[in-house]
């Protein structure tokens, strides 16, 4: 079974959060998870806010607005 920390590790290694990974995280966050998964998700949030991770969904939204 995939864990939040596994998805986060993949995203951080590529620097890119795909829509598929976002959906996977939404699903995983709706289930029970441990502190390590929570901390990994918070690390991902911080990386996204600091521009270290690009988000496919935001790129799509910008293209639609142009």
Secondary structure, 3 states (H helix, E strand, C coil): CCCHHHHHHHHHHHCEECHHHHHHHHHHHCCCCCHHHHHHHHHHHHHHHCCCCEEHHHHHHHHHHC
